Amino acid sequence: MKRTTLILSFIFILTISLSMGALAQTDTVKIGLSAPLTGDYAEYGENFQYSVQIAADEINAEGGIRGKEVEIVVRDSQGNPAQAAAIAQEFVNNQDIVAEIGDFTSTACLAAAPIYESAGMVQLSPTSSHPDFAPSGEYMFGIVGTQAVEGPFNVKELALNYLGLDSSAVIYINNDWGVATMENFVASAERNGLEITGTESFMEGETDYSAILTNLERDNPDGIYIAAMYQEASQIVREIDRMDWDVELFGPSSVFSMEFLKLAGEAGEGFVTNTIFYWEEDRAAVQNYVEEFEKRAGRRPNLHAAVAYDSMNILADAIERGGFDRSDIRDALAETGEYMGVTGKIKFTDAGDVVRDYLILKVVDNDWKVIE
């Protein structure tokens, strides 16, 4: 009799425990985050993780999404397209994950996109600027803007109006993003009367740029447009400095990084780029975010950090309106009106990307300064 009672008591306790576990699961909404947390692009990935978690913590402090606590499931893509695709497969197979934020590079995003699309899960990239990313599927969204708009801005506002160049060479990383960045810049240069004296590509992981820079120097351009991430860009400007080549340095917003300042040192002085976010903007939402990011990361957030913060918040807004079904989240995200984030106004085009307004940014005394 006692044995029967003990068995029944054990079954009862086990049933209650399992029920409580199931209840705990239903009280949580999981968002996947794919980002390069290690490797050459680690600062970008760290910025993603800090910012997405800050947003999630703030959302949870206000009661979560429809009463559910946000949980971020983080995976390290290392900036590798194959790894990003493997993470995508893991995320879509996990039915508790309702949407994904990431990846950082356009190449990684494009590699993962077919997996998210076929599974019907939102892939919201904070930073993919390849013009083909968002149009590649109904579930792809990007909020940083595209090279189809950034490229012409860099020609007209950076090269022609601010730097006053008549000619420019281009050096670019040979991947999906790098090719698109180069092509959009060159096409706009041809339309606007900026002479392109030469273009040279390099492979990811390359460390010796002397030969291709020597080739570009022969045609004596006024400037050199460096379409690269902070790791490669810092090495390139140091090589230009060693060559004692007097040329204006500028590039896309991918170079806007605290690590670029550290790695480039004096060779990066005067480098010009653009941004859609600056930490000195006096809006309360911006300053609150900057203060919290500095507290956690020990450095100021750049635009790549800020768009990750906005990504989590705009996704939470869509889930709040649409519910927790993956396809309903997609529809609610597409129907988002004009959303005001720390990076400014965000309104999706029919393709799922965003048209942005840019500021001019320059390295002055080893710091990033907005040029008024």
KEKE-3310 file (N, C-alpha, C; in steps of 0.2 Angstrom, whole numbers, plus 5000, padded with zeros to 4 digits):
npx = (5004:5010:5020:5013:5006:5018:5022:5012:5012:5025:5022:5013:5020:5030:5021:5016:5028:5032:5022:5024:5036:5032:5023:5032:5039:5030:5029:5039:5046:5056:5070:5081:5098:5111:5127:5144:5154:5167:5183:5188:5178:5173:5170:5159:5150:5149:5144:5131:5126:5127:5118:5106:5102:5101:5090:5081:5081:5075:5063:5058:5058:5047:5036:5037:5033:5017:5015:5025:5041:5056:5068:5085:5092:5108:5120:5137:5142:5154:5156:5156:5149:5144:5143:5134:5123:5121:5118:5106:5098:5098:5090:5078:5073:5070:5056:5053:5059:5054:5058:5072:5087:5100:5112:5128:5136:5132:5135:5135:5121:5114:5118:5111:5098:5089:5086:5079:5068:5062:5057:5049:5052:5056:5070:5079:5090:5101:5111:5114:5118:5117:5109:5101:5097:5085:5075:5076:5068:5051:5052:5063:5071:5079:5087:5097:5098:5103:5116:5113:5108:5117:5129:5128:5127:5140:5147:5142:5141:5152:5164:5163:5157:5161:5175:5180:5185:5192:5195:5195:5201:5197:5196:5191:5183:5182:5168:5150:5144:5155:5157:5145:5145:5156:5151:5140:5145:5154:5146:5138:5148:5151:5140:5140:5151:5163:5179:5184:5199:5204:5201:5203:5202:5202:5204:5195:5203:5215:5232:5242:5243:5251:5254:5242:5239:5250:5247:5236:5240:5248:5240:5238:5226:5215:5208:5205:5193:5188:5182:5178:5179:5182:5194:5201:5201:5209:5221:5224:5225:5236:5246:5245:5250:5263:5268:5269:5260:5251:5235:5217:5207:5193:5177:5163:5150:5154:5166:5165:5170:5175:5186:5193:5199:5208:5216:5221:5227:5237:5237:5224:5219:5209:5201:5186:5168:5151:5136:5121:5118:5123:5132:5130:5118:5104:5092:5081:5079:5090:5101:5099:5100:5114:5120:5117:5123:5137:5139:5138:5147:5158:5162:5158:5143:5142:5135:5132:5130:5119:5109:5106:5100:5089:5083:5079:5069:5060:5056:5050:5039:5032:5029:5021:5010:5006:5007:5013:5015:5025:5023:5013:5021:5029:5020:5015:5027:5030:5020:5023:5022:5028:5042:5050:5066:5082:5091:5084:5070:5061:5055:5048:5051:5042:5050:5056:5067:5075:5075:5088:5094:5109:5123:5139:5154:5170:5187:5194:5208:5210:5197:5179:5170:5156:5153:5147)
npy = (4994:5006:5007:5008:5021:5029:5028:5033:5046:5050:5050:5060:5071:5071:5074:5086:5093:5092:5099:5111:5114:5114:5125:5135:5136:5141:5153:5160:5169:5165:5171:5170:5174:5177:5179:5186:5182:5178:5179:5189:5198:5201:5212:5218:5207:5206:5219:5217:5207:5213:5224:5218:5211:5221:5228:5217:5215:5227:5227:5215:5221:5229:5220:5211:5203:5202:5197:5187:5183:5188:5178:5177:5167:5163:5162:5159:5164:5167:5175:5167:5160:5147:5142:5151:5147:5134:5137:5143:5132:5125:5134:5135:5123:5122:5124:5132:5144:5159:5169:5177:5186:5194:5189:5197:5200:5203:5192:5181:5182:5180:5167:5160:5164:5156:5145:5150:5156:5145:5138:5147:5158:5173:5182:5194:5206:5217:5223:5219:5225:5222:5224:5214:5206:5208:5207:5194:5185:5182:5182:5189:5203:5219:5233:5243:5250:5250:5246:5252:5264:5269:5269:5279:5290:5291:5293:5306:5314:5312:5309:5319:5331:5334:5329:5334:5327:5323:5311:5293:5278:5261:5249:5232:5220:5203:5197:5194:5205:5215:5215:5220:5233:5239:5239:5247:5259:5262:5263:5274:5284:5285:5290:5303:5310:5307:5301:5284:5277:5264:5247:5236:5219:5209:5194:5188:5187:5190:5197:5204:5218:5226:5224:5226:5238:5246:5244:5252:5264:5269:5275:5287:5292:5304:5300:5285:5272:5262:5247:5238:5228:5233:5226:5222:5235:5243:5237:5240:5254:5256:5251:5259:5271:5267:5266:5279:5286:5299:5302:5304:5295:5285:5277:5264:5263:5252:5253:5260:5259:5255:5247:5249:5262:5258:5249:5255:5266:5281:5281:5280:5292:5305:5298:5295:5292:5286:5288:5282:5284:5292:5294:5306:5312:5321:5315:5308:5294:5289:5293:5286:5273:5274:5276:5264:5255:5258:5256:5242:5237:5244:5253:5266:5264:5260:5263:5250:5243:5250:5248:5235:5235:5242:5233:5222:5229:5233:5221:5215:5224:5220:5207:5209:5215:5205:5192:5175:5166:5161:5165:5175:5184:5188:5195:5205:5212:5216:5225:5236:5252:5269:5268:5274:5273:5272:5274:5282:5286:5272:5263:5250:5246:5239:5228:5225:5231:5246:5264:5275:5290:5299:5303:5313:5306:5307:5303:5311:5317:5303:5299:5296:5309:5318:5327:5343)
npz = (5000:5004:4995:4983:4986:4986:4973:4966:4971:4966:4952:4952:4956:4946:4935:4938:4937:4924:4918:4923:4917:4903:4904:4907:4895:4887:4891:4886:4872:4859:4850:4837:4835:4824:4821:4819:4831:4834:4826:4811:4810:4823:4831:4825:4827:4841:4844:4839:4848:4861:4858:4854:4865:4875:4870:4871:4885:4889:4884:4891:4904:4903:4902:4892:4877:4872:4885:4886:4890:4882:4874:4869:4857:4854:4841:4834:4819:4814:4803:4792:4777:4775:4789:4793:4786:4791:4804:4801:4797:4809:4817:4810:4812:4825:4833:4843:4841:4834:4825:4816:4819:4809:4797:4799:4787:4770:4762:4770:4774:4762:4759:4769:4767:4758:4766:4777:4770:4763:4775:4780:4789:4797:4792:4798:4794:4802:4795:4781:4766:4753:4737:4732:4743:4752:4742:4739:4744:4752:4766:4769:4776:4778:4786:4786:4774:4756:4745:4733:4735:4745:4738:4727:4735:4741:4730:4726:4737:4746:4738:4727:4732:4745:4747:4735:4723:4707:4702:4706:4712:4715:4728:4733:4742:4737:4736:4738:4743:4742:4728:4724:4730:4724:4711:4711:4716:4705:4694:4698:4698:4685:4680:4686:4683:4689:4687:4686:4689:4690:4696:4709:4716:4731:4741:4754:4770:4765:4766:4761:4752:4744:4730:4723:4727:4722:4708:4707:4711:4700:4691:4697:4705:4713:4724:4734:4735:4747:4749:4760:4776:4793:4797:4785:4779:4788:4787:4774:4773:4781:4773:4762:4769:4772:4759:4757:4750:4744:4745:4745:4757:4757:4760:4761:4774:4781:4786:4798:4813:4829:4831:4819:4821:4831:4825:4813:4817:4816:4802:4798:4799:4794:4786:4777:4778:4779:4789:4797:4810:4825:4840:4847:4845:4851:4855:4867:4867:4860:4868:4880:4875:4871:4883:4890:4882:4882:4895:4896:4886:4886:4877:4864:4854:4837:4821:4816:4828:4833:4823:4825:4838:4834:4826:4834:4842:4832:4827:4838:4840:4828:4831:4843:4837:4827:4833:4837:4827:4814:4800:4802:4809:4799:4790:4798:4800:4787:4786:4794:4799:4798:4807:4821:4825:4835:4825:4816:4805:4800:4787:4778:4761:4747:4743:4755:4760:4766:4763:4766:4775:4774:4784:4784:4789:4798:4801:4814:4823:4828:4831:4827:4819:4815:4800:4799)
capx = (5000:5014:5023:5008:5006:5024:5023:5007:5015:5030:5019:5009:5025:5033:5017:5016:5035:5032:5017:5027:5041:5028:5021:5038:5041:5025:5030:5045:5047:5063:5072:5088:5103:5117:5132:5151:5156:5174:5186:5190:5173:5171:5167:5152:5145:5148:5139:5124:5124:5125:5112:5099:5101:5099:5083:5077:5080:5071:5056:5056:5056:5040:5031:5038:5029:5011:5016:5030:5048:5060:5075:5089:5097:5114:5125:5142:5143:5161:5156:5156:5142:5142:5141:5127:5118:5120:5114:5099:5095:5096:5085:5071:5071:5068:5050:5052:5061:5049:5061:5079:5090:5106:5118:5131:5138:5128:5136:5132:5114:5112:5119:5106:5091:5085:5084:5074:5063:5058:5054:5044:5054:5058:5077:5079:5097:5103:5117:5115:5116:5117:5103:5098:5096:5078:5071:5078:5062:5046:5054:5070:5071:5085:5085:5102:5099:5106:5122:5110:5107:5123:5135:5128:5128:5147:5150:5140:5142:5159:5169:5163:5155:5165:5182:5182:5189:5190:5195:5196:5202:5192:5199:5185:5183:5179:5162:5144:5144:5160:5156:5139:5147:5160:5148:5135:5149:5157:5140:5136:5153:5151:5134:5141:5157:5169:5183:5187:5205:5206:5198:5206:5199:5206:5200:5194:5209:5222:5235:5247:5239:5255:5254:5236:5239:5255:5244:5231:5244:5251:5236:5238:5219:5214:5206:5204:5187:5190:5175:5180:5177:5187:5200:5205:5202:5214:5228:5225:5227:5242:5250:5245:5254:5270:5270:5270:5255:5246:5228:5211:5204:5186:5174:5156:5149:5156:5173:5164:5171:5181:5192:5197:5203:5214:5221:5224:5231:5238:5236:5217:5217:5206:5196:5179:5163:5145:5133:5114:5118:5129:5130:5129:5111:5102:5086:5082:5080:5097:5106:5098:5103:5121:5123:5117:5128:5143:5140:5139:5152:5164:5164:5152:5140:5142:5129:5131:5126:5112:5103:5104:5095:5082:5080:5075:5063:5055:5053:5046:5033:5028:5026:5016:5004:5004:5006:5019:5015:5030:5020:5010:5026:5032:5015:5015:5033:5029:5015:5025:5021:5035:5045:5056:5071:5088:5094:5080:5064:5062:5049:5050:5049:5039:5055:5058:5072:5074:5079:5090:5097:5116:5128:5146:5158:5177:5192:5198:5211:5208:5190:5174:5166:5151:5154:5140)
capy = (5000:5012:5007:5011:5028:5032:5028:5038:5053:5052:5051:5066:5076:5072:5077:5093:5096:5093:5104:5118:5115:5116:5132:5140:5136:5145:5160:5163:5169:5164:5175:5168:5179:5174:5185:5184:5183:5177:5180:5195:5203:5200:5218:5218:5202:5208:5224:5214:5204:5218:5228:5214:5209:5227:5229:5212:5217:5233:5224:5211:5225:5232:5215:5206:5203:5199:5194:5182:5185:5187:5175:5177:5161:5166:5157:5162:5162:5168:5178:5162:5159:5140:5142:5155:5142:5129:5140:5144:5126:5124:5139:5134:5116:5123:5127:5137:5150:5162:5173:5177:5193:5192:5189:5203:5201:5201:5185:5176:5183:5177:5160:5157:5166:5151:5141:5154:5157:5138:5136:5152:5161:5180:5184:5202:5208:5224:5226:5217:5231:5220:5226:5208:5202:5208:5205:5187:5181:5186:5182:5193:5210:5223:5240:5247:5253:5246:5250:5255:5271:5272:5270:5286:5295:5291:5297:5313:5318:5311:5310:5325:5338:5335:5329:5338:5323:5322:5304:5289:5271:5257:5242:5230:5213:5199:5193:5196:5212:5219:5216:5225:5239:5242:5240:5253:5265:5264:5265:5281:5288:5286:5295:5309:5313:5305:5296:5279:5276:5257:5244:5230:5215:5205:5189:5188:5184:5192:5202:5208:5222:5230:5223:5229:5246:5248:5245:5258:5271:5271:5280:5293:5295:5309:5296:5278:5270:5256:5243:5232:5228:5236:5222:5223:5242:5246:5235:5244:5261:5256:5249:5266:5275:5264:5268:5287:5288:5305:5301:5304:5289:5285:5271:5263:5263:5246:5254:5264:5254:5257:5243:5252:5267:5255:5245:5259:5271:5287:5280:5281:5299:5309:5293:5298:5287:5289:5284:5284:5285:5295:5294:5313:5314:5322:5312:5304:5287:5288:5294:5281:5267:5275:5275:5257:5251:5260:5252:5235:5235:5248:5258:5269:5260:5263:5262:5242:5241:5253:5245:5228:5237:5244:5227:5219:5233:5233:5214:5215:5227:5216:5201:5211:5216:5199:5186:5171:5162:5163:5168:5181:5189:5191:5199:5211:5216:5220:5230:5241:5259:5272:5266:5278:5270:5276:5276:5287:5283:5265:5261:5245:5246:5233:5223:5223:5235:5253:5269:5279:5297:5298:5309:5312:5304:5307:5302:5317:5315:5296:5298:5298:5315:5320:5333:5346)
capz = (5000:5005:4989:4978:4987:4984:4966:4964:4973:4961:4946:4952:4956:4939:4930:4939:4935:4917:4916:4924:4912:4897:4905:4907:4888:4883:4894:4883:4865:4857:4844:4835:4833:4820:4821:4819:4837:4833:4819:4809:4811:4830:4834:4823:4830:4848:4844:4838:4854:4866:4857:4854:4872:4878:4868:4874:4892:4890:4882:4896:4909:4901:4902:4887:4871:4874:4891:4886:4890:4876:4875:4863:4856:4850:4838:4831:4812:4812:4796:4787:4774:4777:4795:4793:4783:4796:4810:4799:4798:4817:4819:4807:4815:4832:4833:4848:4838:4829:4820:4817:4817:4807:4800:4798:4780:4765:4759:4775:4774:4756:4760:4774:4765:4755:4771:4780:4765:4762:4781:4782:4795:4795:4793:4798:4795:4803:4791:4774:4761:4746:4734:4731:4749:4754:4736:4737:4747:4756:4773:4770:4778:4780:4789:4785:4767:4752:4741:4727:4738:4748:4733:4724:4740:4742:4725:4725:4743:4749:4733:4723:4735:4751:4745:4729:4719:4700:4700:4711:4711:4720:4730:4736:4744:4731:4739:4735:4745:4739:4721:4723:4733:4719:4705:4712:4716:4699:4690:4700:4696:4678:4679:4689:4681:4693:4684:4689:4686:4691:4701:4711:4721:4735:4744:4762:4773:4762:4771:4757:4747:4741:4723:4720:4728:4717:4702:4707:4712:4694:4687:4700:4706:4718:4730:4734:4738:4750:4750:4765:4783:4797:4798:4779:4778:4792:4784:4767:4774:4784:4768:4759:4773:4771:4752:4757:4744:4746:4742:4749:4759:4759:4759:4763:4781:4784:4790:4804:4818:4834:4829:4813:4824:4835:4820:4808:4820:4812:4795:4796:4800:4788:4782:4776:4776:4780:4794:4798:4817:4828:4847:4850:4844:4858:4857:4873:4865:4858:4873:4884:4872:4871:4890:4892:4878:4885:4902:4895:4881:4887:4871:4861:4849:4830:4817:4816:4835:4833:4819:4828:4843:4831:4823:4840:4844:4826:4827:4844:4838:4823:4835:4847:4833:4823:4836:4837:4821:4810:4794:4804:4810:4792:4787:4802:4799:4781:4786:4798:4796:4799:4814:4823:4829:4836:4818:4812:4803:4796:4783:4773:4754:4745:4743:4762:4763:4768:4760:4772:4774:4777:4787:4782:4795:4796:4807:4816:4830:4830:4833:4822:4819:4810:4797:4798)
cpx = (5004:5018:5019:5007:5012:5024:5018:5009:5020:5027:5016:5014:5028:5028:5016:5023:5035:5027:5020:5032:5038:5026:5026:5040:5036:5025:5036:5044:5054:5065:5080:5092:5109:5121:5139:5154:5164:5176:5187:5185:5170:5167:5160:5147:5144:5143:5132:5122:5122:5119:5106:5097:5098:5092:5078:5075:5075:5063:5053:5054:5049:5035:5032:5034:5023:5011:5021:5037:5052:5067:5078:5093:5102:5118:5130:5143:5150:5162:5156:5150:5140:5140:5135:5122:5116:5116:5107:5095:5093:5090:5078:5069:5069:5062:5048:5055:5057:5052:5068:5082:5097:5106:5121:5132:5133:5129:5134:5124:5111:5113:5113:5099:5087:5082:5078:5067:5059:5055:5049:5046:5057:5066:5078:5087:5098:5107:5118:5113:5116:5110:5098:5095:5088:5074:5072:5072:5057:5048:5060:5068:5077:5083:5091:5102:5103:5112:5119:5109:5114:5129:5134:5129:5136:5150:5149:5142:5149:5164:5169:5162:5160:5173:5185:5186:5187:5191:5196:5197:5198:5196:5193:5187:5179:5174:5156:5143:5149:5159:5150:5141:5151:5156:5143:5139:5152:5152:5138:5141:5153:5145:5135:5147:5163:5173:5186:5193:5207:5202:5202:5203:5204:5201:5200:5200:5215:5225:5240:5243:5244:5255:5248:5236:5244:5251:5239:5235:5247:5247:5235:5231:5220:5212:5206:5198:5189:5184:5177:5177:5183:5194:5204:5206:5208:5221:5229:5228:5234:5247:5251:5250:5261:5272:5271:5266:5250:5240:5223:5208:5197:5183:5166:5156:5152:5163:5172:5164:5176:5187:5196:5201:5209:5219:5224:5228:5231:5237:5229:5215:5215:5201:5189:5174:5156:5142:5125:5113:5124:5127:5129:5122:5108:5095:5086:5083:5087:5102:5105:5101:5111:5124:5123:5122:5135:5145:5141:5146:5159:5167:5157:5149:5141:5136:5127:5127:5119:5107:5101:5099:5089:5079:5076:5069:5058:5052:5048:5039:5029:5025:5020:5009:5002:5004:5013:5020:5021:5028:5017:5015:5028:5027:5015:5021:5033:5024:5017:5025:5028:5037:5050:5060:5077:5092:5090:5074:5065:5055:5051:5047:5045:5043:5057:5064:5070:5078:5081:5093:5104:5119:5135:5150:5166:5181:5196:5201:5209:5202:5185:5170:5162:5153:5148:5140)
cpy = (5006:5013:5010:5019:5032:5033:5033:5045:5055:5054:5058:5072:5077:5075:5084:5097:5097:5098:5111:5119:5118:5123:5137:5141:5141:5152:5163:5163:5169:5167:5172:5174:5175:5180:5182:5186:5182:5178:5187:5201:5203:5206:5219:5214:5204:5214:5222:5211:5208:5222:5224:5213:5215:5228:5223:5213:5222:5231:5220:5215:5228:5227:5210:5208:5199:5195:5189:5186:5183:5184:5175:5171:5163:5161:5161:5160:5163:5172:5173:5160:5152:5139:5146:5151:5137:5131:5141:5138:5124:5128:5137:5127:5117:5127:5132:5144:5153:5166:5174:5184:5191:5190:5196:5204:5199:5194:5180:5176:5179:5170:5157:5159:5160:5146:5144:5154:5150:5136:5141:5156:5168:5180:5191:5203:5215:5227:5224:5223:5229:5221:5220:5204:5202:5206:5197:5182:5185:5187:5186:5200:5213:5230:5245:5252:5249:5250:5253:5263:5274:5273:5277:5291:5296:5294:5304:5317:5318:5313:5317:5331:5339:5335:5332:5334:5324:5315:5300:5282:5267:5250:5239:5222:5209:5194:5196:5204:5217:5220:5221:5232:5243:5244:5246:5259:5267:5266:5272:5286:5290:5291:5302:5312:5312:5300:5291:5276:5268:5254:5237:5226:5211:5200:5190:5184:5186:5197:5206:5212:5227:5230:5227:5236:5249:5249:5251:5264:5273:5276:5286:5296:5300:5305:5289:5276:5263:5252:5237:5233:5231:5233:5224:5231:5245:5243:5239:5251:5261:5255:5256:5271:5273:5266:5276:5289:5294:5305:5301:5297:5289:5278:5270:5263:5257:5247:5258:5259:5257:5253:5246:5258:5264:5252:5249:5264:5278:5287:5281:5288:5302:5304:5296:5292:5291:5285:5286:5285:5288:5296:5301:5316:5315:5319:5308:5296:5285:5288:5289:5274:5268:5273:5268:5253:5252:5256:5245:5233:5239:5252:5261:5264:5264:5261:5254:5240:5244:5250:5238:5230:5239:5237:5223:5222:5232:5226:5213:5218:5223:5210:5203:5212:5209:5193:5182:5167:5165:5167:5175:5186:5192:5196:5206:5215:5220:5226:5236:5248:5262:5272:5271:5275:5274:5278:5280:5283:5277:5264:5256:5247:5239:5227:5221:5226:5242:5258:5274:5286:5296:5304:5307:5311:5304:5306:5308:5316:5308:5295:5299:5304:5316:5327:5337:5350)
cpz = (5000:4998:4983:4979:4985:4977:4963:4965:4968:4955:4946:4952:4949:4934:4931:4936:4928:4914:4917:4919:4905:4898:4904:4900:4885:4886:4891:4875:4863:4850:4843:4833:4830:4819:4821:4826:4838:4826:4818:4810:4818:4833:4832:4826:4838:4849:4843:4844:4859:4864:4857:4861:4876:4876:4871:4882:4894:4889:4888:4902:4909:4901:4897:4881:4872:4880:4892:4886:4884:4878:4869:4863:4851:4847:4834:4824:4810:4805:4791:4784:4775:4784:4796:4791:4788:4802:4807:4799:4805:4819:4817:4810:4822:4832:4838:4846:4833:4824:4821:4815:4815:4800:4798:4790:4776:4762:4764:4775:4768:4756:4764:4771:4762:4760:4775:4776:4764:4769:4783:4788:4793:4796:4792:4799:4796:4798:4784:4770:4754:4743:4733:4737:4750:4748:4735:4740:4751:4763:4774:4771:4780:4781:4788:4779:4763:4748:4735:4729:4741:4743:4729:4729:4741:4736:4725:4731:4746:4744:4730:4727:4741:4750:4739:4724:4711:4698:4706:4709:4716:4721:4734:4737:4739:4734:4736:4737:4742:4732:4720:4725:4727:4713:4706:4713:4709:4694:4691:4698:4689:4676:4681:4687:4685:4689:4688:4686:4686:4696:4702:4716:4725:4738:4751:4765:4770:4766:4767:4752:4743:4733:4720:4721:4723:4710:4702:4707:4705:4690:4691:4702:4712:4725:4729:4738:4741:4753:4754:4772:4787:4797:4791:4778:4782:4789:4777:4768:4777:4778:4763:4762:4772:4764:4752:4751:4747:4742:4747:4750:4760:4757:4762:4771:4785:4788:4796:4810:4823:4833:4824:4816:4827:4830:4815:4811:4816:4805:4793:4797:4793:4784:4782:4775:4778:4786:4794:4806:4820:4835:4850:4849:4850:4859:4863:4872:4863:4863:4878:4882:4872:4878:4892:4888:4880:4891:4901:4891:4882:4882:4868:4856:4842:4827:4817:4823:4835:4829:4821:4834:4840:4828:4828:4841:4838:4826:4832:4843:4833:4827:4840:4843:4829:4827:4835:4832:4816:4804:4796:4806:4804:4790:4791:4801:4792:4781:4791:4795:4797:4806:4816:4828:4831:4830:4814:4810:4798:4793:4777:4766:4752:4745:4750:4764:4764:4764:4766:4770:4777:4779:4785:4789:4793:4802:4808:4823:4833:4833:4827:4823:4814:4807:4796:4791)
residu = (MET:LYS:ARG:THR:THR:LEU:ILE:LEU:SER:PHE:ILE:PHE:ILE:LEU:THR:ILE:SER:LEU:SER:MET:GLY:ALA:LEU:ALA:GLN:THR:ASP:THR:VAL:LYS:ILE:GLY:LEU:SER:ALA:PRO:LEU:THR:GLY:ASP:TYR:ALA:GLU:TYR:GLY:GLU:ASN:PHE:GLN:TYR:SER:VAL:GLN:ILE:ALA:ALA:ASP:GLU:ILE:ASN:ALA:GLU:GLY:GLY:ILE:ARG:GLY:LYS:GLU:VAL:GLU:ILE:VAL:VAL:ARG:ASP:SER:GLN:GLY:ASN:PRO:ALA:GLN:ALA:ALA:ALA:ILE:ALA:GLN:GLU:PHE:VAL:ASN:ASN:GLN:ASP:ILE:VAL:ALA:GLU:ILE:GLY:ASP:PHE:THR:SER:THR:ALA:CYS:LEU:ALA:ALA:ALA:PRO:ILE:TYR:GLU:SER:ALA:GLY:MET:VAL:GLN:LEU:SER:PRO:THR:SER:SER:HIS:PRO:ASP:PHE:ALA:PRO:SER:GLY:GLU:TYR:MET:PHE:GLY:ILE:VAL:GLY:THR:GLN:ALA:VAL:GLU:GLY:PRO:PHE:ASN:VAL:LYS:GLU:LEU:ALA:LEU:ASN:TYR:LEU:GLY:LEU:ASP:SER:SER:ALA:VAL:ILE:TYR:ILE:ASN:ASN:ASP:TRP:GLY:VAL:ALA:THR:MET:GLU:ASN:PHE:VAL:ALA:SER:ALA:GLU:ARG:ASN:GLY:LEU:GLU:ILE:THR:GLY:THR:GLU:SER:PHE:MET:GLU:GLY:GLU:THR:ASP:TYR:SER:ALA:ILE:LEU:THR:ASN:LEU:GLU:ARG:ASP:ASN:PRO:ASP:GLY:ILE:TYR:ILE:ALA:ALA:MET:TYR:GLN:GLU:ALA:SER:GLN:ILE:VAL:ARG:GLU:ILE:ASP:ARG:MET:ASP:TRP:ASP:VAL:GLU:LEU:PHE:GLY:PRO:SER:SER:VAL:PHE:SER:MET:GLU:PHE:LEU:LYS:LEU:ALA:GLY:GLU:ALA:GLY:GLU:GLY:PHE:VAL:THR:ASN:THR:ILE:PHE:TYR:TRP:GLU:GLU:ASP:ARG:ALA:ALA:VAL:GLN:ASN:TYR:VAL:GLU:GLU:PHE:GLU:LYS:ARG:ALA:GLY:ARG:ARG:PRO:ASN:LEU:HIS:ALA:ALA:VAL:ALA:TYR:ASP:SER:MET:ASN:ILE:LEU:ALA:ASP:ALA:ILE:GLU:ARG:GLY:GLY:PHE:ASP:ARG:SER:ASP:ILE:ARG:ASP:ALA:LEU:ALA:GLU:THR:GLY:GLU:TYR:MET:GLY:VAL:THR:GLY:LYS:ILE:LYS:PHE:THR:ASP:ALA:GLY:ASP:VAL:VAL:ARG:ASP:TYR:LEU:ILE:LEU:LYS:VAL:VAL:ASP:ASN:ASP:TRP:LYS:VAL:ILE:GLU)
# end
